[in-house]
C-alpha cells in the first residue's frame, strides 16, 4: 500500500455550456463533469432556460387576435447569439393568438420564445371549459422542449376581436418560466443543481425546461511533506432544559474545519502559500497509488506558518473552512 497523499486545486479545466440531466424528479439536475470549482473567476454558471427581464404582454389594440410582447432578455444558452452567460436579447413584436371553434369555445395560447430566439405562439386544444392540464381540451399546450413560455392568452369567445387585458396571464411558475425562479442550490462536489421546487413538466413529452451549466473542474497538484489530515465533519451536541416533569433535550450540529500540517521549503515562495484565502478543493487519498477511495473538501484555505530558530523546519498548520462536509468518494 502506498503512502497517503494530499493534493490541492492548483489550476482548472474549463467545460463549455451543456444541458444537465434531470434525475427524474424535475428537481435535481446533474452535469457530466464534477466536482465544480468555486475558485475566484472559475465559479460555475448555472443557466436554467427562462425569461430574465422584460417581456410584458399587452393587447395589440386595433388588431384582432393579437398581442404585443415588450423587448426582453432570456436565458437560452443553446440559441445562436447567446452571450457568455447564455443570455439572448429579443426585440418587441406582435404575436397572433388562436381562438376556439363554434362549440369548443375555450382556447389557451402560449406565448413562447422558440429555439431560434423568436417570439412564437403555441395553441392549445379547444374545449368547452378551461383546464389546467397540459395538452387537455381547454388546457394550455405542451410546448417544445427547447422553447420557454413567457405568458398565456385565454379566450372564451370564437369571434375575432381585440384581446382583453384580463385574458392575458403572466404569473411566474404558472404561466411564465423565469430563469431566476425557483431558486436552487449548487452541489459542488457531485456537480448537481438542486431546485427548491420542481420545475413544471410543461414541455413535449411531459418534461421540464432545459437547464444548462458551464464551469471548471480542479486540476490537482501534490502537496509534499504533509501529515495529519483531518476531514471536515459534522459534530453533534445536546442541550437540555429542566422542567418539573423532567429534562427536555434538544440537539444541534456544527461543521468543523478540515486541517493538515505541512513542512515548507522557505515558507514564502511555496506555491501553496500563494493560495491562502482562496476557495479551493483539496483531495486526500489514503493510498497515493490508487485513484479511489479518496476524500474531497472544498473551502477557504487558511495557513498559519512557523519559522523556528536553530535550524528547525519551517512548517504550517493548514485549515480548510468549508460550507459542506468532506465528500467520501468510493467509486
Number of C-alpha atoms within 10 A of each C-alpha: 8 10 9 16 20 23 19 22 21 16 15 17 11 13 15 11 21 19 18 23 17 19 11 10 13 18 18 22 22 20 22 14 16 17 20 26 27 21 21 9 8 18 15 21 16 21 23 25 26 25 26 19 15 15 22 15 24 19 22 20 14 10 14 15 21 22 24 17 23 16 15 16 17 26 26 33 25 20 18 12 14 16 13 12 15 23 22 21 18 18 13 16 15 17 18 17 23 21 25 23 16 12 10 18 19 25 31 30 24 27 28 24 22 20 17 14 22 14 21 20 20 20 23 25 19 26 20 16 13 19 16 13 13 19 20 16 21 26 23 27 24 22 27 19 18 17 24 31 30 27 23 26 29 25 23 20 15 16 13 12 14 15 23 17 13 11 14 22 18 18 13 17 14 15 18 22 28 21 22 15 18 16 11 15 11 16 16 19 20 16 21 25 23 16 17 13 15 14 20 15 17 23 21 16 11 14 19 20 25 24 24 24 25 24 24 23 24 22 14 16 15 16 18 13 13 20 16 10 19 16 22 25 16 14 10 10 9 9 10 11 9 9 8 5 6 9 11 10 10 10 9 10 10 9 15 19 22 22 19 17 19 22 18 23 14 11 17 12 10 11 13 18 18 10 17 17 14 15 20 24 28 25 20 23 21 18 15 18 12 12 12 15 14 20 18 20 25 29 24 19 24 18 20 12 17 15 14 10 8 6 7 9 16 17 21 20 17 20 22 27 21 21 14 18 20 24 17 15 14 9 7
